[in-house]
Amino acid sequence: MILLIYLFTGEFRLETHGPLGTLWVSLGLVAFYMALIWLNTLLGIFLTPLIAGVPVTWLLDWLKRRKGELEQPSETERYQG
């Protein structure tokens, strides 16, 4: 790509934005990655109980019903429609 620019313009210069541009971009990247880590942490905190906890409670209820410690749900309680 740089070779094409050199062939069309006859100049071989790179565009630079100086040290302030580099600092500005680095601050933006730091903020982005901090927000990404924060969001992933929140997702882990709030979604883990839903994914792991609900099926475990279903399994425990099924085991209790099998042992007879928990009554069987009636037909109206089982209906989800």
C-alpha positions in Angstrom: 0.0 0.0 0.0 2.8 2.4 0.9 4.5 1.5 -2.4 1.3 2.5 -4.3 1.2 5.9 -2.5 4.8 6.5 -3.3 4.3 5.7 -7.0 1.3 8.0 -7.3 2.6 11.0 -5.2 6.3 10.7 -5.6 6.8 11.3 -1.9 7.7 8.7 0.8 6.3 10.2 4.0 4.4 8.5 6.7 1.5 10.3 8.4 2.1 10.9 12.1 0.0 12.4 14.9 2.7 12.9 17.4 3.0 12.0 21.1 -0.4 13.5 22.1 -2.2 11.4 19.5 -0.5 8.3 20.8 -1.4 9.2 24.4 -5.0 9.9 23.4 -5.3 6.5 21.6 -3.7 4.7 24.6 -6.1 6.3 27.0 -9.0 5.2 24.8 -7.8 1.7 24.6 -7.3 1.5 28.4 -10.8 2.7 29.0 -12.2 0.2 26.4 -10.5 -2.8 28.0 -11.4 -1.7 31.5 -15.1 -1.5 30.5 -14.8 -4.8 28.8 -13.4 -6.5 31.9 -16.1 -4.8 34.0 -18.9 -6.0 31.7 -17.5 -9.6 31.6 -17.3 -9.6 35.4 -20.9 -8.4 35.8 -22.1 -11.0 33.3 -20.3 -13.7 35.2 -21.7 -12.6 38.6 -25.3 -12.4 37.4 -25.5 -15.1 34.8 -23.7 -17.9 36.7 -26.5 -18.4 39.2 -29.1 -18.6 36.5 -27.1 -21.1 34.4 -25.8 -23.3 37.3 -28.4 -22.7 40.0 -31.7 -23.3 38.2 -30.9 -26.7 36.8 -29.5 -27.8 40.1 -32.7 -26.9 41.9 -34.7 -28.8 39.2 -32.5 -31.8 39.9 -32.9 -31.6 43.6 -36.7 -31.3 43.3 -36.7 -34.3 41.0 -34.7 -36.3 43.5 -37.0 -35.3 46.4 -40.1 -36.3 44.4 -38.5 -39.6 43.6 -37.8 -40.3 47.3 -41.3 -39.1 48.2 -40.2 -36.2 50.3 -41.9 -33.7 48.0 -45.5 -34.0 46.7 -46.1 -34.4 43.0 -47.3 -31.2 41.3 -50.9 -31.2 40.3 -51.9 -31.0 36.6 -52.7 -27.3 36.9 -49.3 -26.5 38.5 -47.5 -28.5 35.7 -49.3 -26.6 32.9 -47.1 -23.8 31.5 -49.3 -22.4 28.8 
